[in-house]
Amino acid sequence: MARLETRRDAAGRSRPVDKEARLRAMREQYDSRVGVFRCHLTGLPMELGYGSRRSAEWAHRIPGDESSVVLCCKLVNRMQTDLAEAEFRQFVITLARHFQGAPFDESAFPDT
């Protein structure tokens, strides 16, 4: 929550952080029964330390929209990269079907 934002936008300005959105995500994703934050996309418990694939990271449900942040485990967040949540979900489903032998449906491949 208190992380210093070092990323910049295309014009070189500091990117704003929506602290209210982050607090909201933390409240919604905290599992008080076991004292952990759960990944928004997998529901798995996350680790607060760095370096693990289960480390908690901020992810944007809509790329670049600070009000849409959620906590995701590092592995899933890195896979999602710059896709909107709906695009990512559809792409993963299509990819899983392909891994099971179906032809890859190119319409699931996100534009640009």
C-alpha positions in Angstrom: 0.0 0.0 0.0 2.8 2.4 0.9 4.9 1.4 -2.1 6.6 4.4 -3.8 5.3 4.7 -7.4 8.3 4.9 -9.8 6.5 4.1 -13.0 5.9 6.9 -15.5 3.2 7.6 -18.1 4.0 8.2 -21.8 4.7 11.9 -21.1 7.1 11.1 -18.3 4.8 12.1 -15.5 4.5 10.0 -12.3 1.5 7.7 -12.5 -1.2 8.4 -9.9 -2.1 5.8 -7.4 -5.8 5.4 -6.3 -5.3 4.6 -2.6 -9.1 4.3 -2.0 -9.3 1.6 -4.8 -6.3 -0.2 -3.2 -7.9 -0.1 0.2 -11.2 -1.4 -1.2 -9.4 -4.3 -2.9 -7.5 -5.2 0.2 -10.7 -5.2 2.3 -12.5 -7.3 -0.3 -9.7 -9.8 -0.8 -8.6 -10.3 2.8 -9.6 -13.7 4.2 -9.8 -13.1 8.0 -10.5 -16.8 8.7 -6.9 -17.7 7.8 -5.2 -14.2 7.8 -4.2 -14.0 4.2 -5.1 -12.0 1.0 -6.5 -14.1 -1.8 -5.7 -13.7 -5.4 -8.5 -12.0 -7.3 -8.3 -14.4 -10.3 -7.4 -17.7 -8.6 -8.7 -17.4 -5.0 -5.4 -18.8 -3.8 -3.7 -17.4 -0.7 -0.9 -15.0 -1.6 2.5 -14.4 0.1 3.4 -10.9 1.2 7.1 -11.3 0.6 8.8 -10.7 -2.7 10.3 -13.3 -5.1 7.6 -16.0 -5.0 5.2 -16.7 -7.8 2.5 -16.3 -5.1 3.7 -12.9 -4.1 0.9 -10.3 -4.0 1.0 -7.7 -6.8 -1.4 -4.9 -7.9 -3.1 -5.8 -11.1 -5.5 -3.7 -13.2 -8.8 -5.2 -14.3 -8.8 -2.6 -17.0 -5.2 -1.7 -18.2 -4.1 1.7 -16.9 -7.3 2.3 -14.8 -6.1 2.9 -11.3 -9.7 2.6 -9.9 -9.8 -1.0 -11.2 -6.9 -2.4 -9.1 -7.0 -5.8 -7.4 -4.5 -8.0 -5.8 -3.2 -10.9 -7.9 -0.5 -13.4 -7.4 2.7 -12.5 -9.3 2.5 -15.4 -11.8 -1.1 -14.6 -12.9 -0.5 -10.8 -13.0 2.6 -11.3 -15.2 0.6 -13.6 -17.5 -2.3 -11.0 -17.8 0.2 -8.2 -18.6 -1.8 -5.5 -20.5 -5.0 -7.4 -21.1 -8.4 -6.4 -19.6 -9.7 -9.1 -17.3 -12.4 -10.3 -19.7 -9.8 -10.6 -22.5 -7.5 -12.5 -20.3 -10.2 -14.9 -19.1 -11.3 -15.6 -22.7 -7.7 -16.1 -23.9 -6.9 -18.5 -21.1 -10.0 -20.6 -21.8 -9.2 -20.8 -25.5 -5.6 -21.7 -24.8 -6.7 -24.4 -22.4 -9.1 -25.9 -25.0 -6.2 -25.8 -27.5 -3.9 -27.7 -25.0 -6.7 -30.3 -24.8 -6.5 -30.8 -28.6 -8.9 -28.3 -30.1 -7.7 -26.0 -32.9 -6.8 -22.5 -31.5 -9.6 -20.1 -32.1 -7.8 -17.0 -33.5 -10.8 -14.8 -32.6 -9.8 -15.1 -28.9 -6.4 -13.5 -29.7 -6.5 -9.9 -28.4 -6.1 -7.1 -30.9 -2.9 -5.0 -30.7 
